[in-house]
Structures are given as structure tokens and as C-alpha cells.
């Protein structure tokens, strides 16, 4: 029994390890930017380009990896992602010019986009229904651990200004992921459709009892029976509304303000009068809070409705941004007290994000989409996520230079209000339902809507 439990833990750890790399490569650039400029000259525009080039790569990575994972399997794509992570990290660590930084970050972005599209799908399809929320949240937990690890590495190398070590150490978890693929089984839903029922049952037996296996296999067979090809499903009228909702959901998670904190917190603290090392240490504190709150969030993901948590998160994040904007506007950012008030407000923002919007997006995206096109549809949604992250990374430093940071935080607060309205009005509840039950409900809902339109006409 102990060996069986260890195997389950190992599978989900390795499955979520791509999230750690996503988080590390997202966060590490925030500290590295403080020192890269000493070796490679950067303007405000090129600084944003170095940050955002990873996100441009992520757009392509997420767009292509989803359909490829539907065709070749989740496991093979995870291996490919690990290889690309290694190549990108080595290029960054040896870069001698701005263009090489951009190319290295772009390649890293291909892997980031791939992991953001594949990891949530893999975890969701491997997890039993009653614990899918908690197990799918491991992706967000790994992202937060990766971000924290990047902050700690940045702090460790700050006195030496060794930014090449900061970006290059991503090779280590990438190599672990590449080797770990050997121990990861393929997704049972992919196996049922592309290999055999026996293969799918063998994998499901790792995490489910016989009754659960029989029920889910029957549901999956019925979905396969009524489903068309991946491309046909993607084009279908019944999927279009939920695909749009998924894309908007992913976009909002990024433009709500989280990436402005992740990418530029050390720069904000440094401008407020803290030293470079102290600024990185303050950011590491925020990263620690992010991890701790995410661990707590995992414990309740399957106990409270997703929508209630999201709305709570919106209220908390908007309040934090409004307080922060008001303080900067009235007191200013050029004092130590002001800097630590900003740290406190950003910490509260992180608490509400990590408790709600951070993990829930990665849980719900695979839940929203049908089995036949889950990888491709999740890839499309994470493509819009990457676009949102790109917009924040590229324009945040320029907007703060033109408008002032307090006005930019007010923009994020307004977006938070819009996000709350979106959740209340459009996002369906998915907690406590199997992936197949959710799919059937979405199909029926669209069919009913079409019949109503016909009756009205």
C-alpha cells in the first residue's frame, strides 16, 4: 500500500513539475533584470521585450502543443517540453547580446506555453472526480514554488550579480522532468481513444477503485461514440460559447495584475528606496506567502464552489489595489515606509489571488472542454492567457513611466471588477461533477438554447 501511495504521489509530482519550470522562468527574470543591464544595455522598451519574448513564445507553444498532445499523447509532449526548457535555459545563460536574450526567452516561452496547455489536462484526466480540484491545483502550487525558488536563487546570487546562474539553473528541474517522464503513465482518456480499454483501465486502477473505473469508462465510451473529430468538435456551435468563456477567463487571470507583481516587484521596491538585495528579499517574502496560501487552497478546492471562491478573490484583490493606489497617490513611493506599505498591499493581493484565481483557472480550463478536443481547446485558452501575460509584461513599465504606478493599479482594480461580473454571469460551476457529466451538460445547454431560438422565431 505504501509503495502504491508513493507511486501516485510521484506521478502527480512529475505531472505538475512543468508548472514549477513555468513559475521559475516567469519569476527569475524579475531579479535578473536588475543585473543584466550591467553586461547588456537595455532600454525600457528592450527590458519589456526581454520579459515579453518568453510570452510570445508561449503563445506559439500553447497554440501548437494542445493539438499535438491530442494526437501524440500528453506524455510525449511533456518530454518534448522538458527538452525545450533545457535548450532555452542554456541559451539564456550564455547570451552575449540583447538579441540572444530575446531568442533564449522565446524558446523558454515555447516550453512554458506547452506546459501550461498540457500539465492541467494531464492532472485533470489522471485525477478521480472527488479529488480533481485538489490534484489539479498541484499545477498552481508548482508554479508558486517555481516562482519562490527563482526569488531565492536571485537573492543568493544578488551580491555577485550572477544573473547567468539565475537563469541557467532552470536546467536542473528540466532534466528531472525529462528523466521523470519514464515514470509517468499516459492519460487514461487518451489511451481509451487511441490504444485500448485495457490500457486505460490499468492506469485508472492506480488512483480509482473498480466501481469508479467502470462508471468513468462507460461515460468516456459514450462521449467517444457521440463525438466527432477534434477539428469538428472545435468548430462545433455547441463548443463555441464555452471556448470563448474559457479564453476570456484565462485572459482575465493574467491582466488582473498578478504578472505586474511577479515580473516587476523587485524593480518597484528598488525604485522605492530599497537596495537590490533587499528588494529581491521582499519579493521572496511575497513568493513564500504565495506558496503557503496555495497549499491551504488545495485543501478546500473540492469543498467550496469554484465561483464563490473566485468572487471572494475578486473582492480581496480589488480592495488591495485600491488601498495601494490611494497610498501611493497621497504619500508617494519614494520612502522606506511607502515601500513596505506597498509590500504589505502586494502581499494581500497575492493572498487572495493564490487562494482563488491562481489555482482555480488551472482546475477549470480542462473541466470546461470536451474529451475529444480537451488538449487543443485548453491550448487555445492558454494562448489567450499568454497574450494577456504578454500585454502586461510589455506595457506595464511603459504605462508606469507615463501614468504613474498608482493609476496603473487603478486600471487593474477596474479589470478586477469586470472579472467578477464575468464570473457571476457567464462561468459555469464544475465542482463535484465528472468531466463527462460536464461535457454532456454543456452539449445539452447549447442544444436547448438553439431550440429556444427556433421557437422564438
N, C-alpha and C positions, 0 to 999 in steps of 0.2 A: 504493500500500500504506500509506504514511504517513497519507494522508487517511482511509483506511478505519479504521486503528487509532485515529486521533483521534476519529472518529465513534463507535466502540464505547466509548471512554473517556468521551466526552461523554454518551452515552446512560445509562451506568451511574452517572455522577456526578449527572446530573439526576434519575435514578430514585431515587437514595439521598438527595437533598437534603432530602426531607421528614424524614428521620432527623435531619439537622442542626437543623432547626427544633424537632423533638421534644426534642432534647438541650438546645438553647438555652433554650427556655421552661421546661424542667424545672429547669435549673441556675440560671437568672438570679434566681429568686425567693429563693434562699438568701442572696445578698448584699443584694438589695433590701429584705428584711425588716429588716435592721439599721437602715434609714433611713426606711422607710415610716412607722414608728410616730412619727417626729418631726412628720409632717404629718397623719397619720390615726391616731388612737388605736386600739391593738389589744391585746386580752387574749390569754392563752394559747389560749383557745378560738377567738377570731376569727383569730388568727395561723394556727392549724391549718386554719381554714375557708378562708382566702385561698389557702393552699397546696393544699388538697384539692379546692377547687371546680374547678380545672383537671381533676382526675382524675374528678370527677363528670361533667363534660362529655365526658371521654374514654370513659367507659362508653357514653354515647349515641353518640358518634362512631364508636367501633369496632363497636358493635352494628348500626348502620344502614349504614355505608359498605361493609362486606363484601358484603351482598346487592346493594346499588346498583352496586358495581363488577362483579359478575357479570352484571348486566342491561345497564348502560350502557358498561362498559369501564373498565379501570384508568386510562387516560389522562385521561378526562373527570373522574374523581373526584380525580385529583391536582390538576387545575386548580382545582376547587372547594375543595379543602383549602387551596391557596395563598391564595385569596381570603379564606377564613375566618381564616387566620392573620393577614392584614393587618388585618382588622376588629378582631380581638381585641387585637392589639398597640396599635393606635391608641386603643382604649377604655381600656386599662391606663395608657397614657402620659398621658391627660388626666383620670384618675379624681380626684374630689374627696372621695369618701366611701368607707367600707368596702364598701357595697353595690355600688358601681361597680367596685371591685377584684374582688369576687366574680363579678360578671357578666362582666367582661373575661376573667378567668381561666377561667370556664366556657366562653366562646366559643373561647378558645385551646384548651381541652380537646377541644372538638368536632373541631378540626383535628388535634390530637395523636392522638386515637383513630382518626381517619380515616387518618392517615399510618402509624400502627402496624399497621393492618389491610391497607393497600393496598401500601405500599412493599415488604415482604418477599415478597408474592405476585408483584408485578411483576418484581423482581430474579430470583426463583427461576424464573419462567416464561421470562424472557429469556435466562437463562444456560444454556450447554451442560452436560451431565451431569458431565463430568470436571472442571469448574471451578465448579460450582454453589455449593459450600461457600464458596470464596474470594469469589466475586462477591456472594453473598447476605450475606456478612459485612460488605459495604460499608455496610449499613444501621446495624449496630452501630458501625462506625468513624465514620460521620457523626454518630451520637448522641453519641459521646465527644468528637468535635471540637466539636459544638454546646455540650456542657457546658463544655468548656475555654474556648471563646470567651466564654461567659457569665461565667465566672470572671474572665477577663482584662478584659472590659468592666466588670464590677463593681469590679475593682481600679482601673481607670483613672478611674472616676467616684466612688470611695470618698471621697477628700478633699473633693470638692464635695457629697457626699451626694446626688448627682443620680440618684435611683432611677428617675425618669421616663425618662431617657435609657437607663438599663439595660434596662428592659422594652420601650421603644419601638423600639430598634434592630433588633428582630426583623423589622421591616417590610422591611429591606434584602434578606435572603436569601429572604423570602417573595415579593418582587417578582421576584427572579431565577428562582425556581421557576415562578412564574406565566408568565413570558415563555419559560422553557425548555421548557414543555410542547409548544411548537411543534416542537421538535427531537426529541421522544420518540415513537418508534413505538408502536403498540398491541401488547399481548401477543399472540404468535402463537397461543397456545392459545385465547384469546378470539376472535381473528379466524377461526380454523378453524371454531369453533362458530357464530359469529354473522355472518360475512361470507363468506369464500371460502377455499379451499385455496391459491389463487394468492397472496392477500394474506398468509396465514400463511407460505408459503414465502419470499416476498420479505423478510419481517422476519427469519426464521431465517437467511437467507443472510448476514446481517450478522455473525453470530457462529459459524456452523457450516459444515462442508463438505457436499457433496451427499449423501454416504452417511449422515451423521448426520441430515440433514433427512429423507431417505426413511424411515429407521428410526423416528424420532420421530413423523412424520406418520402412519405405519401404526399405531403404538401409540395415538396420540391418536384416530384414527378408530375403532379397536376399542373404546376406552373410551367414546367418544360413542355407539357402537352399543348397548352393553350398559347405558348409564346411563339413569336416569330424570330427571325434572325436579329442579331444585335443591332444592325443598322436600321432594320424595320422598326424595332422597338423604340430606338432613339428618335425616329421620325414620327412615331405614332401620336395622334391627337391626345390620347389619354395621358401620355407621359409629359407632354409639353408643359402643362401648368406646373407640375411638381419639379420639373427640371429648372424652370425659371425661378421657382421659390428656392430651390437648393442653391442656385448661383447667387441670388440676392443675399441669402443667408450667409454664404461664405464671404461674399464681398463686404457685408456689414461687419463681420467679425474682425476684418483687417483695418477698415477705415474708421473704426470706433476709437482708435487712438493707441492701441496696445503696441504697435510697432514703432511709433514715435518714441515710446519709453524704452523698448528693447534696443533699438538702434542707437539712440542719441542721448540716453540718460547720462553717461559719463561726460559727454560734451556739455550738457546742460549744467551739471554740477560743477564742472571745471569753470565754466563761464560765471558761475555764481560765487566764485572765490575759493572753492576747494582745490587742493592740489590734485594732480593727475592720479596719483596712487589712492588718495582719499576718495576721489570721485569714483574710481573703479570699485573701491571697497564699499561705498554707499550703494552702488548698483548691485554688488554681490549680496548685500543685505536684502534688497528687493527680490533678487533671484531666489534667495533662501525662503522668503515668505511665499513666493510663487509655488515652490515645491511642496512646502508644508501644507498649504491650503489645498493644493491639488490632491494630495494624499487623503486629506479629510473628505474632499468632494467625492472621491472614488467610493467611499463607504456609503454614501447616500444616493448615488446615481440611480439605483434601482428601487428606491423607496419614495422618492418625490417626483411628481410630474416634471418633465423637461421644461415645459412652458412656464410653469411657476418659478422655476429656478432662473430661467432666462430673464424674466421680468424683474425679479429681485436684483439680478446683476445689473440690469439697465439703470435701475433707481440708484444703486450704490455708485456706479461709475460716473453717471451724470452729476451726482452730488459732489463727488470728489473733484471732478474737473471744474465745476462752478466755483467751489471754495478756492481751488488752486489759482484759477484765473483772477478771482477777486483779490486774492492776497498779492499776487504779482503786480496787478494793476495799481493797488493802493500803496504797497510797501516797496515793491521793486525786487529785483533778483540779485542785486549786487551787494549782498551782505551774507555773512555766515548764517545768521538766523533765518534769513529768507531761503537760503539753500536747504537748510534742514526742514523747514516747513514744506518745501517742495518735495523733499524725500518722504515726509510723512503722508502727504496727499497722494503721491505716486504709489506709495505702499498700499493705501486704502483702495486705490484704483485696481492694483494688482490683485488684492484680496478678492474683490467682487468679480473680477474677470476670471481668476483661476478657479473660483467656486462655481462659475456658471458658464459663461460663453466660451471659455477656453476648452474644457473637456466636452461640453455638450455638442458643439459643432461636429467634432470627430465621431461622436456616437451616432448622431442623427443622419449625417450625409449618407452612409451606406444603408441605413434603415429606410430612407425615403425612396430608394431606387430599386427597380426590379432585378431579379437574379440574372436574367439573360444579358442585361446591359449594365450591371452594377459597377464593374470596373470602369467602363467607358463613361457612364454618367457621373460617377464620382470624380473621374479625371476632369470632366468638363467643369464641374462645380469648383474643384480646387484650382482650375485655370483662372476662374474669376477671383478666387482667393488670392492667387499670385498677382493678378492685376491690381487688386486693392492694396496689397503689400508694396507693390512697385510704386504706386501713386504716392503712398505715404513716405516711402524711403527717398524718392526723388525730389518731392516738393516740400517736405517738412522743413529742411534747412533754409530753403529759399523763402518760404512763407514767413518763417520766424524772423528772417532778416528784414522783410518788407513790412510785416504787420505787427510784429511783436509776439512773443510766445503766449501771452495771455489771450490774445484774440484767436490764435490757432487752437488753444484749448477750448475756447467757446464754440468753435466750429465742431470740434469733436463731441462736445456736450450736445449740440443740436443734432448731430448724427445719431447719438445715443437715444435721443427721444424718438427719432424716426424709426430706429431699430426696434424699440419697444412696441410701437404701433404696428410694425410689420409682424412681430411675433404674435401679438394678440389677434390680429385679423387674418393672417394667412398661414401660419405654420401649424401643421397637424401635430397632434400628440401621438407619440410612438411607444411610450413606456409600457412594458408588460405584454407586448404582442410579438409573435414570431415574425420573422422577415417576410414569410409567405403571406401571413394574415394581413400585414400592412400593404403588401402589393395588391392583393385581391380587393381590399377596401378602396385603394386609390383607383383601381380599374373601375370598380362599381360606381364610385363617386363621379367619375368623369362621364360614364355612361348615363347616369341619372341626370346629370347636368345637360347632356346633349338631348335627352328625351324631353326635358322641361322646355328647352329652346324650341324643339319641334312643336310641342303642344301650344306654346305661346304664339307661334307663328301661324 
